[in-house]
Structures are given as structure tokens and as C-alpha cells.
């Protein structure tokens, strides 16, 4: 789960070099938002799969 977030950090470093330090705040907020959304979707997906597995076991 961590590797996509690390990739975003590396990409943001390149974007700051291209765009300049004036966009640092916007990029930081974007990085934080994407990280939170990615983490929420990942946890939601994993919990749904775990719930499906438990439901299948109870049906047996």
C-alpha cells in the first residue's frame, strides 16, 4: 500500500522542479488528498473482500 504513495512523492519532486516553488503548497495538498483517497479505497476494498470471505464461510 505504501509504494504508490512513495511514487507520488517522487513525481511531486519532479513537478516542483518543473513548476517552481510557488506551487509547492498546491502540490502538497494534492499529494495529501490523493494519499487519503487511495488509503480509504484500499482499506474499503480489503474489508469488502474479507467480508465476502466470511459470508461464504458462514454459508457452508
Secondary structure, DSSP 8 states (H G I E B T S, - for coil): --HHHHHHHHHHHHHHHHH-GGGHHHHHHHHHHHHHHHHHHHHHHHHHHHHHHHHHHHH-
